[in-house]
Amino acid sequence: MSPNIGSPGGSTGSSPMTKQHIEVITSVERRRHWSREEKERLVAAALEPGTVVSDVARLAGIHVSQLFRWRKEFCQISAPSLPPFVPMIVVPITRPSWRR
């Protein structure tokens, strides 16, 4: 009888409550590549009112932090670039002579 891998201590014997899961890895897992359209679609779905971002991420099979990173990336691209400071000239207000 082979040892029960799923139980603590590797003891033999099985329980009807024990569920064994074996994962066979047949190749090297590579990173997924998302097209810009797919990223935009997921970000748009996450921005819908009442949407839970973690639900969108879970359905897409990605981590929620990845979705937040894409959102940050797209929002920075679409935001207009403004200078950090706008020059101003302060001019004193002159009162008419009759109001003094």
C-alpha positions in Angstrom: 0.0 0.0 0.0 1.5 3.4 -0.9 1.6 6.3 1.6 -1.2 8.8 1.7 0.5 11.9 0.4 -2.3 14.2 1.4 -2.3 13.3 5.1 0.0 14.8 7.8 3.0 12.6 8.4 2.4 10.5 5.3 0.4 7.8 7.2 -1.2 5.0 5.3 -4.9 4.6 5.2 -7.5 6.8 3.7 -10.6 8.6 5.0 -13.7 9.3 3.0 -13.2 13.0 3.9 -9.7 13.1 2.3 -9.5 14.4 -1.2 -6.3 13.9 -3.0 -5.2 16.3 -5.8 -2.4 15.5 -8.1 -1.1 18.1 -10.6 1.0 17.0 -13.5 3.2 19.7 -15.1 3.9 18.9 -18.7 5.6 22.0 -19.8 7.2 25.2 -18.5 4.5 27.8 -17.8 5.1 31.0 -19.7 3.7 34.4 -19.0 0.5 35.3 -20.7 0.5 38.1 -23.1 -2.5 40.4 -23.1 -3.3 42.6 -26.1 -4.0 46.3 -25.5 -7.7 45.7 -26.4 -8.0 43.0 -23.8 -6.4 45.2 -21.1 -8.6 48.1 -22.1 -11.7 45.9 -21.9 -10.8 44.6 -18.5 -10.0 48.1 -17.2 -13.2 49.5 -18.6 -15.2 46.7 -16.9 -13.4 47.4 -13.6 -14.4 51.1 -13.9 -18.1 50.5 -14.3 -20.1 51.8 -11.3 -20.9 49.2 -8.7 -18.2 46.8 -10.0 -15.9 44.9 -7.6 -12.4 45.1 -9.1 -11.4 41.8 -7.5 -14.3 40.0 -9.2 -13.3 41.3 -12.6 -9.7 40.2 -12.0 -10.8 36.7 -10.7 -13.0 36.2 -13.8 -10.1 37.1 -16.1 -7.7 34.8 -14.2 -5.3 37.6 -13.1 -4.3 39.1 -9.8 -6.1 42.2 -8.8 -2.8 44.1 -8.5 -2.2 43.5 -12.2 -5.6 45.1 -13.0 -4.8 48.1 -10.8 -1.4 48.5 -12.6 -3.1 48.4 -16.0 -5.7 51.0 -14.8 -2.9 53.3 -13.6 -1.0 52.9 -16.9 -4.1 53.7 -19.0 -5.2 56.6 -16.8 -1.7 58.2 -17.0 -1.7 57.9 -20.8 -5.1 59.4 -21.3 -4.6 62.3 -18.8 -3.5 65.5 -20.5 0.0 66.6 -19.6 -0.1 69.9 -17.7 2.9 71.8 -16.4 3.3 71.4 -12.7 3.2 75.2 -12.2 1.5 77.9 -14.3 3.1 81.3 -14.3 1.0 84.2 -12.8 1.4 87.9 -12.6 -0.1 89.6 -9.6 -1.3 93.1 -10.3 -2.5 95.5 -7.6 -6.0 96.7 -7.9 -6.3 100.4 -8.4 -9.3 102.2 -7.0 -10.9 105.1 -8.7 -9.9 108.4 -7.1 -13.5 109.3 -6.3 -13.9 106.2 -4.0 -11.2 107.1 -1.5 
